[in-house]
Structures are given as C-alpha cells and as structure tokens.
Amino acid sequence: MELDKGMVIVDMLYSSMESEDMGSIGTGKATAHNGVGIVTKSMYDGIEVGDRVIIDGNIKYPISRTILIRGDSLIKLDCDISNIEASIVGSDVSTGIILTDYVESRVQRSMVLIVGSDGIGIGAAISLDALGAIDITIADSDVDKINFMEGICQGPRLLINKIPIYRKAMDITGSGYDIVIVTDSDVVDISDMIKCTRDGGECIVYKSRPGSIIDCTVVANKRLTVIDRVASREEIKRISHLVSRGRLPIIHAFNGVIINSQDINSIPKIVLPTVGKLLVKCFSGSM
C-alpha cells in the first residue's frame, strides 16, 4: 500500500473509549479518541517504523487493529510507560493534570475542592493527591462518578443538587477551600465557586470550549484563573515521563474493563461501565 506524504499506518495495541464514544458501540462503527500502537509504515518526518505512538485525544478514529492516520495526530513515546497507561495519557486526564501546574507550589497540605469528576477532574485529583493535598473533596451531579473517585482520592463527596455547593463546602471547611478546581465552567455558577474559596485561595476554572486563553484576576481577595486550552504535545510527553517514573498513577483513570475489538459490537451497553476509560484490546496474544 502506497502512502500519501504525511500519512502513517499504525497497528493498534489499545484504543481508549470516552463517554462520547459509547453511543457507537453496537453500530458496527465503534470509535475511540485515545490509544497506543506501533508504527508499521510512515511517510511522516519524525515518525519511524517501529515507533510506539499515542493518538492525539482530539482525534476520533474507528476502532480497528490497523488504522491509517495523519502523522501530526500522533505523539511518539520515548519513555518506559505501560501500554495501558499510554492509552490514557493522551486524553483529557492530562488536561486535568496540567490544571494543577498553576497551583503546584500551594498544594502541599492544602484542602481542595474539585467540581466535576470527568476525565479532567480525575486527572486533577490524581495530580493533587500525588503533590500532597491533605484533603480532596469531589462534587458532581452523577453519583456513579462520585463513587468512582473513591479509588483515586480520599475526602468528602458532594452531590450537586438544588442546595448551593458553597453552603455544603462551608459546612465542611468553615472558611472555604485553599484550592477550587472547576472542570466545566458551563455547569456551575462561578460566583458560587468563588464563595467556596477561602481568602487568599486559588480558583481554577477550565472552559469547556478550548482555545488558548489563560486569564487571571483577583476577586474578593481570591485569585481566579480561567484556562481555555487542552494539554499540549510537550506537556503530554512530560506527563508520560512522570507516569513512567511512578510519580503519577494515571492508571486510576482506567475502570478496569478491557474488551476485545472483535467483541465491541456484540456487548450489550447495559453491562458496560459508565465511568472511567474503557479500553479496547486490538491485538492477539498478551502484551
């Protein structure tokens, strides 16, 4: 098969399905957004045959043992990270991890509130726990997502309902949290998040429509930072190195379920997990 310039053929090892991919199960056209594989043919500078690569999490692709993809949608791995970890690191979990970069110097022994337990919230929780936060509270409107987070970090769980979050937060802390991270600015009232933050604290808000904007301001003696971008390729590479050294247990984002690619269209959706990354094994044998 002759390849056009810039194209690459990858033998997939694992594909990682996001919540938005679940609807494709059973349609005969199942899709994924992340994954890891080995390059078998390349017409893209910087990607060679035999390279282990991860798929850019912004790219949706059909689940198959072999895929044809643009080389600029791949990130070459140059560290000893497991294939399961590699299938996750290119996802929104890494975006959650980079959110904590803005407060890294203040995390040690801090009390943290994470509003949203999607992949971004999971990544933030993994990073904050590794950095030494003393207590991490999770708030979400989905009970299953809240329960899933128990395996990642310890702390109270707040169900988002008609009672404002800041009232529940004040019942727990008395004066607010040192750090508040919001994973989707479209689903909460930002003024409530400011109320949840103690004087001198940090509130990090991720906007769900990515661009490249970082905006910092001080509101009522609390610093509000609005971040409008996903993890960059270089940041994903940095995170993969931290994972390979055992400093970030990104494996916690995986729900423990692996299904074979040939079975993807025959498994009833009712038995599939609704939280965490669902991995699809695309190769034969063990690896």
C-alpha positions as CSV (number, residue, x, y, z in Angstrom):
1,M,0.0,0.0,0.0
2,E,1.5,3.3,-1.1
3,L,1.0,6.1,1.4
4,D,0.5,9.8,0.7
5,K,3.0,12.2,2.3
6,G,2.2,12.8,5.9
7,M,0.3,9.6,6.5
8,V,1.1,6.7,8.8
9,I,-0.1,3.2,9.4
10,V,-0.4,2.1,13.0
11,D,-1.0,-1.4,14.4
12,M,-3.2,-0.6,17.4
13,L,-2.5,-2.1,20.8
14,Y,-5.2,-0.5,22.8
15,S,-7.9,2.0,22.0
16,S,-9.4,4.1,24.8
17,M,-13.1,5.0,24.6
18,E,-14.5,8.2,26.0
19,S,-18.1,8.7,27.2
20,E,-18.9,10.3,23.8
21,D,-17.8,7.1,22.1
22,M,-20.1,4.8,23.9
23,G,-23.0,5.5,21.6
24,S,-21.0,4.0,18.8
25,I,-21.0,0.6,20.4
26,G,-23.2,-1.9,18.5
27,T,-23.4,0.3,15.4
28,G,-20.6,-1.5,13.5
29,K,-18.7,1.8,13.5
30,A,-17.3,2.0,17.0
31,T,-14.9,4.9,17.6
32,A,-12.2,5.9,20.1
33,H,-10.4,9.1,21.0
34,N,-7.1,7.9,22.5
35,G,-4.9,4.9,22.2
36,V,-1.5,3.4,21.7
37,G,0.0,1.4,18.8
38,I,3.2,0.6,16.8
39,V,4.0,2.2,13.5
40,T,4.3,-0.2,10.6
41,K,4.6,2.3,7.8
42,S,5.3,6.0,7.7
43,M,5.5,8.9,5.3
44,Y,5.7,11.5,8.1
45,D,9.0,13.1,9.2
46,G,9.9,12.2,12.8
47,I,7.8,9.1,13.0
48,E,9.6,5.9,12.0
49,V,8.6,2.2,11.6
50,G,8.7,0.5,15.0
51,D,7.9,3.7,17.0
52,R,5.4,3.4,19.7
53,V,2.9,6.2,19.5
54,I,-0.2,7.5,21.1
55,I,-3.2,9.0,19.3
56,D,-4.0,12.7,19.9
57,G,-7.0,12.8,22.2
58,N,-8.7,15.4,20.0
59,I,-8.9,12.9,17.1
60,K,-11.8,10.5,16.7
61,Y,-10.9,7.3,14.8
62,P,-12.6,4.0,14.0
63,I,-11.6,1.1,16.3
64,S,-9.6,-1.4,14.2
65,R,-6.5,-3.5,14.5
66,T,-4.8,-1.2,11.9
67,I,-5.5,2.4,11.3
68,L,-4.4,4.9,8.6
69,I,-3.9,8.3,10.3
70,R,-2.1,11.6,9.8
71,G,1.3,11.7,11.3
72,D,0.6,15.0,13.0
73,S,-2.1,13.3,15.0
74,L,0.5,11.0,16.7
75,I,2.8,11.6,19.7
76,K,5.9,9.5,19.8
77,L,6.6,7.8,23.1
78,D,10.2,7.8,24.3
79,C,9.8,6.5,27.9
80,D,9.0,3.2,29.6
81,I,5.3,3.7,30.2
82,S,2.9,0.7,30.0
83,N,0.6,0.3,27.1
84,I,-2.5,0.7,29.2
85,E,-1.1,3.9,30.7
86,A,-0.1,5.1,27.3
87,S,-3.6,4.6,26.0
88,I,-4.8,7.1,28.7
89,V,-2.1,9.7,28.8
90,G,-3.2,11.4,25.6
91,S,-6.7,12.0,26.9
92,D,-8.4,14.8,28.9
93,V,-6.8,13.3,32.0
94,S,-3.6,15.1,31.0
95,T,-5.5,18.3,30.7
96,G,-6.7,17.8,34.3
97,I,-3.1,17.3,35.4
98,I,-1.8,20.5,33.8
99,L,-4.5,22.5,35.6
100,T,-2.7,21.7,38.8
101,D,0.5,23.3,37.4
102,Y,-0.9,26.7,38.2
103,V,-1.2,25.9,41.9
104,E,1.6,23.3,42.4
105,S,3.6,25.4,44.9
106,R,0.5,25.7,47.1
107,V,-0.8,22.1,47.1
108,Q,1.2,20.6,49.9
109,R,-1.2,20.0,52.9
110,S,-4.0,22.1,51.2
111,M,-7.7,21.4,51.3
112,V,-9.0,21.1,47.7
113,L,-12.4,21.0,46.1
114,I,-12.8,19.6,42.6
115,V,-16.1,20.3,40.9
116,G,-16.6,17.7,38.2
117,S,-15.4,14.1,38.1
118,D,-15.0,13.7,34.3
119,G,-11.6,12.8,32.9
120,I,-10.3,16.3,33.6
121,G,-11.4,16.0,37.3
122,I,-9.8,12.6,37.5
123,G,-6.5,13.9,36.2
124,A,-6.6,16.9,38.6
125,A,-7.3,14.5,41.5
126,I,-4.5,12.2,40.6
127,S,-2.0,15.0,40.4
128,L,-3.2,16.8,43.6
129,D,-3.0,13.6,45.6
130,A,0.5,13.0,44.3
131,L,1.5,16.5,45.2
132,G,0.4,16.1,48.8
133,A,-3.0,17.7,49.2
134,I,-4.3,16.8,52.7
135,D,-7.9,16.5,51.7
136,I,-9.7,16.4,48.3
137,T,-13.4,16.9,48.1
138,I,-15.3,15.8,44.9
139,A,-18.5,17.5,43.8
140,D,-20.6,16.2,40.9
141,S,-24.2,15.6,39.9
142,D,-23.6,12.0,39.0
143,V,-23.4,9.6,41.9
144,D,-21.6,6.9,39.9
145,K,-18.8,9.4,39.0
146,I,-18.5,10.4,42.7
147,N,-18.2,6.8,43.8
148,F,-15.6,6.1,41.1
149,M,-13.4,8.8,42.5
150,E,-13.2,7.0,45.9
151,G,-10.5,4.8,44.3
152,I,-8.4,7.9,43.4
153,C,-8.5,10.2,46.5
154,Q,-9.9,10.4,50.0
155,G,-12.3,13.1,51.1
156,P,-15.9,14.1,51.3
157,R,-18.3,13.7,48.3
158,L,-20.8,16.5,47.5
159,L,-23.7,15.8,45.3
160,I,-24.6,18.8,43.1
161,N,-28.3,19.4,43.5
162,K,-30.6,22.4,44.5
163,I,-28.5,23.2,47.5
164,P,-25.7,25.6,46.5
165,I,-22.3,23.9,46.6
166,Y,-20.8,26.8,48.7
167,R,-23.2,26.1,51.6
168,K,-22.1,22.4,51.7
169,A,-18.5,23.5,51.3
170,M,-18.7,25.9,54.3
171,D,-20.3,23.1,56.4
172,I,-17.1,21.1,55.8
173,T,-14.4,23.7,55.9
174,G,-15.8,26.7,57.8
175,S,-13.8,29.2,55.8
176,G,-13.6,27.7,52.3
177,Y,-11.1,25.6,50.4
178,D,-7.4,26.5,49.7
179,I,-7.8,25.4,46.1
180,V,-11.0,25.0,44.0
181,I,-10.8,23.4,40.5
182,V,-13.8,23.5,38.2
183,T,-13.6,21.2,35.2
184,D,-16.5,22.6,33.2
185,S,-17.5,26.3,33.5
186,D,-20.8,25.7,31.7
187,V,-22.4,23.6,34.5
188,V,-21.8,25.7,37.6
189,D,-22.1,29.3,38.8
190,I,-18.6,30.7,39.0
191,S,-19.7,33.1,41.8
192,D,-20.5,30.0,43.9
193,M,-17.1,28.7,43.2
194,I,-15.5,31.9,44.4
195,K,-17.6,31.6,47.6
196,C,-16.2,28.1,48.1
197,T,-12.6,29.5,48.0
198,R,-11.1,30.9,51.2
199,D,-9.5,34.3,51.4
200,G,-6.1,34.2,49.6
201,G,-7.0,30.9,47.9
202,E,-7.0,29.9,44.3
203,C,-9.9,29.1,42.0
204,I,-9.0,27.4,38.7
205,V,-11.8,27.2,36.1
206,Y,-11.5,25.1,32.9
207,K,-13.6,26.4,30.0
208,S,-15.2,23.6,28.0
209,R,-14.6,25.2,24.7
210,P,-10.8,25.0,24.2
211,G,-8.8,27.8,22.7
212,S,-5.6,29.2,24.0
213,I,-6.6,31.7,26.7
214,I,-5.4,32.0,30.3
215,D,-6.9,34.8,32.2
216,C,-6.0,35.6,35.8
217,T,-7.8,38.1,38.1
218,V,-8.3,38.7,41.8
219,V,-11.9,38.5,43.1
220,A,-12.7,39.3,46.7
221,N,-9.1,38.6,47.7
222,K,-9.1,35.2,45.9
223,R,-7.2,34.5,42.6
224,L,-9.4,33.3,39.8
225,T,-7.6,31.7,36.8
226,V,-9.6,30.8,33.7
227,I,-7.9,28.2,31.4
228,D,-9.1,27.7,27.9
229,R,-6.8,25.0,26.4
230,V,-6.0,21.3,26.4
231,A,-2.7,19.7,27.3
232,S,-0.1,20.3,24.6
233,R,2.0,17.7,22.9
234,E,5.1,18.6,25.0
235,E,3.0,18.6,28.2
236,I,1.7,15.1,27.4
237,K,5.3,13.9,26.8
238,R,6.3,15.4,30.2
239,I,3.4,13.7,31.9
240,S,4.2,10.3,30.3
241,H,7.7,10.6,31.8
242,L,6.3,11.3,35.2
243,V,4.0,8.3,34.8
244,S,6.9,6.0,33.8
245,R,8.8,7.1,37.0
246,G,5.8,6.2,39.2
247,R,5.1,9.8,40.2
248,L,1.6,10.0,38.6
249,P,-0.6,6.9,39.0
250,I,-2.6,7.7,35.9
251,I,-3.8,4.0,35.8
252,H,-6.5,5.1,38.2
253,A,-8.3,6.7,35.3
254,F,-8.9,3.2,33.9
255,N,-12.1,1.5,35.1
256,G,-10.5,-2.0,34.9
257,V,-12.6,-3.2,31.9
258,I,-10.8,-4.4,28.7
259,I,-12.8,-5.8,25.8
260,N,-11.6,-7.4,22.6
261,S,-12.0,-5.4,19.5
262,Q,-13.9,-8.2,17.7
263,D,-16.5,-8.2,20.5
264,I,-17.1,-4.4,20.6
265,N,-20.3,-4.6,18.6
266,S,-21.8,-7.6,20.4
267,I,-21.6,-6.5,24.1
268,P,-24.8,-5.1,25.5
269,K,-24.4,-1.4,26.5
270,I,-26.1,-2.1,29.8
271,V,-23.1,-4.2,31.1
272,L,-20.5,-1.6,30.2
273,P,-19.1,0.8,32.8
274,T,-20.3,4.4,32.6
275,V,-17.3,6.0,34.4
276,G,-13.6,5.9,33.6
277,K,-11.7,4.9,30.5
278,L,-13.0,1.8,28.6
279,L,-10.1,0.0,26.9
280,V,-10.4,-2.0,23.7
281,K,-7.7,-4.6,23.1
282,C,-6.8,-4.5,19.4
283,F,-4.1,-7.2,19.2
284,S,-3.9,-11.0,19.7
285,G,-2.0,-12.7,22.5
286,S,-0.5,-10.9,25.5
287,M,1.4,-7.7,25.8
